[in-house]
Amino acid sequence: MTIHSVRDEFGLIEVVQNRSTRKLYFDSPIEQSCLYLNAPMTLNFEYQEKIIECVLAFANQHNKEQNCRVLMLGMGGGTMAQHLFHTLPNIQITVVELRQAVIDCAYHYFQLPNEPEIDVVCQDAMAFIKDNAQENAQCYDVIIVDIFDAQGLPTELSDKQFQENLWQNINLPGLVIFNLWYQWNQTHSNGKPVPTEETQQVINFWQNMANENTDCTLNRYNIQSSQNLIAEISKT
């Protein structure tokens, strides 16, 4: 049952609920977020579990469990922000989301905590990162890039300048995590999934960065239950 529907300049946003779940959709059948009504801290997607695992491992390794600054580009239903808020004490989270209607849904339908530790900014993520880099503003310990539209990964996500701006916005040590995509039902001759063009461009940039800089390490994690690929870039 659709319990909320709104259309903004970027398309349709729907919240659909049944007895056990509440789900967010952006003008396509692809789930953007899912809340278990009786277990709101449960992560529905394997890729979310992997991202949270990477953040917690980083915080533990670098003694940042009590003081970690996280920037999230893209909100969805705010599930990962909520999870990190309840997991890491004294965390400071900044969430950048382009669509005010998505922000409203996260608060009203997906239980995003309205707390000072979670700062939500309605702005284009690429512009936010660019401005922050140019102004030499406060850097972050972790940046999570989880930006999708109805068609998949936006082409702007693979822009070289955007990647360079991300690197400038990360503390030392620091972590950048991308949620990327493979092409649906396509594999190489060796059986490995085929990345989308945007995904391959992002991977190529960070692989070159890792090859040329000893302080950069790239790890990739294939998500078995979906077409997601998690890219983890460490700055050490």
C-alpha positions as CSV (number, residue, x, y, z in Angstrom):
1,M,0.0,0.0,0.0
2,T,1.3,3.4,-0.9
3,I,1.2,5.6,2.1
4,H,3.0,8.7,0.7
5,S,3.6,9.9,-2.8
6,V,5.1,13.2,-4.0
7,R,6.6,14.4,-7.2
8,D,9.4,17.0,-7.3
9,E,11.5,18.4,-10.2
10,F,13.5,15.2,-10.2
11,G,10.7,12.7,-10.4
12,L,8.3,10.6,-8.3
13,I,9.0,9.6,-4.7
14,E,6.9,6.9,-3.1
15,V,6.7,5.2,0.3
16,V,5.1,1.8,0.3
17,Q,4.2,-0.2,3.4
18,N,3.0,-3.7,4.2
19,R,2.6,-5.5,7.5
20,S,6.3,-5.7,8.2
21,T,8.2,-3.2,6.1
22,R,8.1,0.4,4.8
23,K,10.0,1.0,1.5
24,L,11.2,4.0,-0.4
25,Y,11.2,4.2,-4.2
26,F,12.4,6.8,-6.7
27,D,10.2,6.5,-9.8
28,S,11.4,2.9,-10.4
29,P,10.9,-0.6,-8.9
30,I,14.4,-0.4,-7.3
31,E,14.2,-0.1,-3.5
32,Q,16.1,2.9,-2.2
33,S,15.5,2.2,1.5
34,C,13.7,-0.3,3.7
35,L,12.6,-0.1,7.3
36,Y,11.5,-3.1,9.3
37,L,8.6,-1.7,11.4
38,N,9.3,-4.1,14.3
39,A,13.1,-3.9,14.0
40,P,14.1,-0.5,12.8
41,M,17.8,-1.0,13.4
42,T,17.9,-4.0,11.0
43,L,19.8,-3.3,7.8
44,N,17.8,-4.7,4.8
45,F,20.6,-4.7,2.2
46,E,23.9,-6.5,2.2
47,Y,25.7,-3.5,0.7
48,Q,24.6,-1.4,3.7
49,E,26.0,-4.0,6.1
50,K,29.3,-3.9,4.3
51,I,29.5,-0.1,4.4
52,I,28.8,-0.1,8.2
53,E,31.3,-2.9,8.7
54,C,34.0,-0.8,6.9
55,V,33.2,2.3,9.0
56,L,33.2,0.5,12.3
57,A,36.5,-1.3,11.4
58,F,38.1,2.1,10.6
59,A,36.8,3.7,13.8
60,N,38.2,0.8,15.9
61,Q,41.5,0.7,14.1
62,H,42.2,4.4,14.5
63,N,40.6,4.9,18.0
64,K,37.7,7.0,16.7
65,E,34.8,5.2,18.3
66,Q,34.3,8.2,20.6
67,N,34.8,11.0,18.0
68,C,34.2,10.2,14.3
69,R,33.2,12.8,11.7
70,V,31.2,11.2,8.9
71,L,30.0,12.8,5.7
72,M,27.2,11.0,3.8
73,L,26.5,12.0,0.3
74,G,23.0,10.8,-0.5
75,M,20.3,10.0,2.1
76,G,17.8,7.5,0.9
77,G,15.7,6.8,4.0
78,G,18.6,7.7,6.3
79,T,19.0,4.1,7.4
80,M,22.8,4.0,7.6
81,A,22.9,7.4,9.3
82,Q,20.5,6.2,11.9
83,H,22.5,3.0,12.4
84,L,25.8,4.8,12.8
85,F,24.2,7.3,15.2
86,H,23.1,4.5,17.5
87,T,26.3,2.6,17.2
88,L,29.2,5.1,17.6
89,P,29.0,7.4,20.6
90,N,29.6,11.1,20.0
91,I,29.6,10.6,16.2
92,Q,29.1,13.7,14.1
93,I,27.2,13.0,10.9
94,T,26.6,15.4,8.0
95,V,24.2,14.2,5.4
96,V,24.0,15.9,2.0
97,E,20.8,15.3,0.0
98,L,19.7,17.0,-3.2
99,R,16.0,16.6,-2.7
100,Q,14.1,18.2,0.2
101,A,11.2,15.7,-0.4
102,V,13.6,12.8,0.3
103,I,14.8,14.5,3.5
104,D,11.2,14.9,4.6
105,C,10.5,11.2,4.0
106,A,13.5,10.2,6.0
107,Y,12.3,12.1,9.1
108,H,8.6,11.4,8.7
109,Y,8.6,7.8,7.5
110,F,12.0,6.2,8.2
111,Q,12.7,7.3,11.8
112,L,15.8,9.4,11.1
113,P,16.7,10.9,14.5
114,N,16.2,14.6,14.7
115,E,19.3,15.2,16.8
116,P,22.1,17.8,16.7
117,E,24.7,15.0,16.0
118,I,23.0,14.6,12.5
119,D,23.3,17.7,10.4
120,V,21.2,17.4,7.2
121,V,22.1,19.7,4.3
122,C,19.8,20.1,1.2
123,Q,22.4,20.7,-1.5
124,D,23.9,19.0,-4.6
125,A,26.6,16.7,-3.2
126,M,29.1,17.6,-6.0
127,A,28.8,21.3,-5.2
128,F,29.0,20.7,-1.5
129,I,32.3,18.8,-1.9
130,K,33.7,21.4,-4.3
131,D,32.9,24.3,-2.0
132,N,34.2,22.5,1.1
133,A,37.5,21.8,-0.7
134,Q,37.9,25.3,-2.0
135,E,37.2,26.9,1.4
136,N,39.6,24.5,3.2
137,A,36.7,23.8,5.5
138,Q,36.6,21.0,8.1
139,C,37.7,17.6,6.7
140,Y,36.0,14.3,7.6
141,D,37.2,11.0,8.9
142,V,34.8,9.0,6.6
143,I,33.0,10.0,3.5
144,I,30.2,7.7,2.2
145,V,29.1,8.2,-1.4
146,D,25.7,6.6,-1.9
147,I,24.1,8.6,-4.7
148,F,21.5,7.1,-7.1
149,D,18.7,8.4,-9.3
150,A,15.9,6.5,-11.0
151,Q,18.4,5.4,-13.8
152,G,21.2,4.3,-11.5
153,L,24.5,6.0,-10.9
154,P,24.6,9.7,-12.0
155,T,27.3,10.4,-14.6
156,E,28.6,13.2,-12.4
157,L,29.6,10.6,-9.9
158,S,32.6,9.6,-12.1
159,D,33.9,13.1,-12.7
160,K,37.6,13.3,-12.1
161,Q,37.4,16.7,-10.2
162,F,34.8,15.2,-7.9
163,Q,37.2,12.4,-7.0
164,E,40.0,14.9,-6.4
165,N,37.8,17.0,-4.2
166,L,36.8,13.9,-2.1
167,W,40.5,13.3,-1.5
168,Q,41.0,16.8,-0.3
169,N,38.0,16.5,2.1
170,I,39.4,13.5,3.9
171,N,41.5,13.6,7.1
172,L,44.7,11.6,7.5
173,P,43.9,8.8,8.3
174,G,40.6,8.7,6.5
175,L,38.2,6.6,4.5
176,V,36.1,7.1,1.3
177,I,33.4,4.5,0.6
178,F,31.5,4.3,-2.7
179,N,28.3,2.3,-3.3
180,L,28.7,1.5,-7.0
181,W,26.9,-0.8,-9.5
182,Y,27.5,-3.6,-11.9
183,Q,25.5,-4.0,-15.1
184,W,22.5,-6.2,-14.6
185,N,22.8,-9.8,-15.7
186,Q,26.1,-9.2,-17.6
187,T,29.4,-11.0,-16.9
188,H,32.8,-11.3,-18.4
189,S,34.0,-14.6,-19.8
190,N,35.6,-15.4,-16.4
191,G,32.2,-15.1,-14.8
192,K,32.9,-11.8,-13.1
193,P,30.2,-9.1,-13.3
194,V,30.6,-6.2,-15.7
195,P,30.8,-2.8,-14.0
196,T,28.8,0.1,-15.4
197,E,30.7,2.8,-17.3
198,E,30.5,5.2,-14.3
199,T,31.6,2.5,-11.9
200,Q,34.6,1.6,-14.0
201,Q,35.7,5.2,-14.3
202,V,35.5,5.6,-10.5
203,I,37.5,2.4,-10.0
204,N,40.1,3.4,-12.6
205,F,40.7,6.8,-10.9
206,W,41.3,5.3,-7.4
207,Q,43.3,2.4,-8.8
208,N,45.6,4.9,-10.5
209,M,45.7,7.0,-7.3
210,A,46.7,3.9,-5.3
211,N,49.4,2.9,-7.8
212,E,50.9,6.4,-7.6
213,N,50.6,7.2,-3.9
214,T,51.7,5.0,-1.0
215,D,49.2,6.7,1.3
216,C,46.2,5.4,-0.8
217,T,44.8,1.9,-0.8
218,L,41.8,0.6,-2.8
219,N,39.7,-2.4,-1.8
220,R,36.7,-3.7,-3.7
221,Y,33.9,-5.9,-2.3
222,N,31.4,-7.6,-4.6
223,I,28.0,-7.9,-3.1
224,Q,26.6,-11.3,-3.7
225,S,22.9,-10.6,-3.2
226,S,22.7,-7.6,-5.6
227,Q,24.5,-5.7,-8.3
228,N,26.3,-3.4,-5.9
229,L,30.0,-3.0,-5.6
230,I,31.6,-1.4,-2.6
231,A,34.8,0.5,-3.2
232,E,36.8,1.4,0.0
233,I,39.6,3.9,-0.3
234,S,41.9,4.3,2.7
235,K,44.1,7.4,3.2
236,T,46.9,6.5,5.6
